[in-house]
Each structure stands twice: as structure tokens, then as C-alpha cells.
Amino acid sequence: SAINFLERLCLTWMFFFMMCVAERTYKQRFLFAKLFSHITSARKARKYEIPHFRLKKVENIKIWLSLRSYLKRRGPQRSVDVVVSSIFLLALSIAFICCAQVLKGHKTFLNAAYNWEFLIWEAALLLFLLRLGSLGSETNKKYSNISILLTEQINLYLKMEKKPNKKEQLSLVNNVLKLSTKLLKELDTPFRLYGLTMNPLIYNITRVVILSAVSGVVSDLLGFNIRV
């Protein structure tokens, strides 16, 4: 019993350590995205002590796009994705096991100690998944903030009125900004956790199995058949 407890404790510590590493990586990505969104603002750049430049030249736009691409790829990618996939799969597996146990006997479900352990694991994994999902979504919002390009376009139009002699040069920059806006809208996709969501076939099979189990649990608890 002592060896079994130590093994379980070590495995739990290792798994939660990997989850903490994944969360730290997501926090770093969010920090880079946040600072990147402040580059074109003089006030915010001064506040966070980062370089500042305006997108009023084609060269600056090229640097801005290259920096954006570099920051999005910076840091560990594959290893963190494997950890997040493992959390996602484990949470789904525990949810399916709990549903099966409830269908087997919902009145005696909480009498078993291992069911309490399953519930604790499921709650912890869901908290981590919610945290990672929140950080990932916020990071994508920072990188997909098209309002920065729209603001620069407005500034260019105002500058055209003040400096008509540079209208041709500013029009070229404005066209590049419009193409960059369209490009970002085409390339950027909503954030989604890795794992089953990346494989449509496995995702659909898992969705059917999980929804069937949840439907059975709800029907058993409410006393009548229900289809989810």
C-alpha cells in the first residue's frame, strides 16, 4: 500500500508539473502577444519600455509582420501541444468513466473512494483546460487585433490631407495595410485546444460516445428518456 501510494504520488506530481510548464508557456505567449500589440502605441511602448514604430512605411509593415510571425512561433510548440493533448484526452477518459459508473449505480457512485479520486482529477484537469483555453484565446485576440492596422490607415488618410505632395507614397503604404488586413483575416483561425479537435474523425466518434454517456446519465437521474 505504501509503495502504491508513493507511485501514485510521484505520477501525480509529474503530471501536474508538466501541466504547470504548459501553463507557464501559455503565459509567456500571452505576454509576448500583449507587448507586441503595444509596439505601435507611443504611450504604451513608453510605459512598458519597448521599441516603438509606426506603420507609415512599407519597410515598417514588413518588420511588423515578420516580428508577428516570429513571436507566434517562438518557444516550445510540439512538446507543449503533446502535454495539452494528454490533458484533454485524460479529461475525456475520466468523464466517460464517471458517466459509466453513474449509469452502473448512481446511488452508490460516491461510496467508492476511487470515484472521489476521479472527480478530483476531473475538476483539476478542467480548471487547467479552462485556464489554457482562456490564455490561448486572449493571445489570439492580441495577434488578431485588426484595429491596429485600421488605426494606421486612418492616420495615413489624415496625413494625406496635410501633405498632398506625399500622397502617392502614402497611398502605396495604405494599399499594403489593406492587403495585410485581408491576409491576417484569412490566415488567423480561432484558438482551439489540441488533441481530438485536430482530428475530425476521432473528435466526432468521441463526441458521440461522450454525448451518449451524458444522455444516459441524465435519463437515469431524471427518470425518463432524453436525447442529447
N, C-alpha and C positions, 0 to 999 in steps of 0.2 A: 504493500500500500504506500509506503514511504517513497519507494523508487518510482511508482506510478505517479504520485503527486509531484515529485521533482521533475519528471519528464514533462508532465503537462504544464508545469510552471515555466520551464525553460522554453517549450514550444510557444506558449502564450506570450512570453516576453519577446522572443524573436519575432513573432508575427506582428505584435504591436509596435516593436522597434522599426520594422520595415514600413509600417503604416505612418509612423511619425516622420520617417525620412521622406516618404512620398508627400506628406502634407507640407514639410519644410520646402521641398522643391516647388510645390504649387505656390507657396507664399513668395518664394523668390521670383517666380514667373510673374506673379501679380505685381510685385514691387517694380520689376523692370518695365512692365506694361504701364504702370502708373507714372513712373518717371519719364517714359517715352512720350506719354500724352502731354507732358508739361514742357516739352522742348520748344514748341512754337509759341509759348506764352512767356513774355518777358518777366512778368511779375512772379509767376510760379517757378520759372527757371532760377530767378534770383533767390527765391525762398528756399528751394531745395539744393542750391549751389550746383547746378548742372549747366552744360553748354546750352546756348540759345541761338537759334537762327530762324529766319522767316522763309516761307516757301514762295519767294518772289523771283527766284531764278530757276532755270531748268536744272542746273547743277545741284542746287539745294534740294529739289524734289527727288533727284536721283539718289542723293545721300540719304534722304529721309526714308525712301522705300527700301534701300539696301540695309539701313540700320534696323528698320522694322523686321525685315526678313531674317536678319542675323539674330536679333533678340528672341524671335519666336522659336528659333532652332537651338538657342543656347541652353546648355545644361543637359543632364541625362534625360533621354527620351524613352528608349526601349525598356530600360530597367524599371523606370517608374510606371510605365504602361503595364508591365507584367505584374507589378505589385497591385495596381488598381484593378486589373482584370481578376487577380486572385481574390481580392476583397469582394468584388462584385459577384463572382461565382460562388464563393463561400456563403455570402449573404443569401443568395438564391437557394442554395442547397439546404441551409438551415431553415429557411422559410418553408420549403417543401416538406422537410422532416417534421416541423412543428404542425403543419397542416395535416399531415398523415397521422400524427399522434392524436390530434384533436378529433379526427374522424374515427379513430380507433376507440376513443373513450374520453369525451371532453370533461366528464365529471371527475375522472381520476388523472387528468392531464398534469395538474400541479402537485400531485402526490409524489411523483418521481423526482429525485434530485437532479438527474441528467436533463430533464425538461427545463428546470430552472436555469441550468447552465446554458442550455440552448438559447433561452430567452435573453440572458445577459449578453451572450455573444452577439445575438442578432441586434440588440439595442446598440451595442458598441460599434458594430460594423455599419449600421445605418447612420449613426452620428458621423462617422468618418466619411461615409459616402456623401452625406449632405454637405459636410464641410468642403470636401474636394469639389463637389458639384458647384457649390457657391463660388469658390475661388476660381474655378475654371471659367464659369460664366462671366464673372467680373473681369477676368483677364481678357477674354474675347471682346467684351464691350470696350475696353480701353484701346485695343488694337483696331477695332472696327468702328472707331469714332469718326464718322464721315464729316461731322460738323467742323472738324479742324480744317479740312480741305474747302468746305463751303465758306468758312470764315475768311480763308486766304483769297478765295475768288472775289468775295465782296471787297476786300482791301484792294485787290487789283483793279476792280472797276472804279473805285474811288480815286485810285492813283492815276488811272487813265484820264479822268476829268482834270486832275491837277497838272498832269504832264502829257499833253497831247503829242508832243514830239516823240515820246517813247511808246506810243500806242501799239505799234507793230510788235515790238519786243514783248510788251506786257500781254498782248493778245496770244502770242505763242505760249507764254507761261500759263495763261488761263486755259488754253486748249489742253496742255499737258495735265493740268489739275483735273479737268473734266474727265480725261481718259483714265487718270489714276483713280478717281472716284468710281468709275464704272468697273475698273479692274478689281478693286477691293470688294465691291458688291458681288462680283462674280466668283471670286476666289474664296472669300470667307464663308464658313459654314457655322451653324450654331454649335456651341460646345456640347459634347456628349461623352459620357464615361466610356472607357474602353471595355472590352470584354465581349459579351454576347451581342451588344448593339452593333459591333463591327461586322458580324456575320449574320446576314438576314435569315438564312435557313435555320441556324441554331437558335437565333432570337425568337423566331416565330414558333418553333417547337417548344421552347422553354416557356414562352408566353401562354401557349395553350395549356401546358401542364400546370403551371402555377395558377392560372385563372380557374382551371378545373378544380384544383385542390381548394382554392379560396371559395369557389362556388359551393363545393361540398361542405366546407366548414360552416359557411353562412346558413346553408339549408339545414344542416344538422342542429345548429344553435337556435334558429328561428322556428323550426318545426315544420316548414313547408319548403317545397322545391323552388329554387331560384336559379336563374341562368345569368351568369356574369359575361 
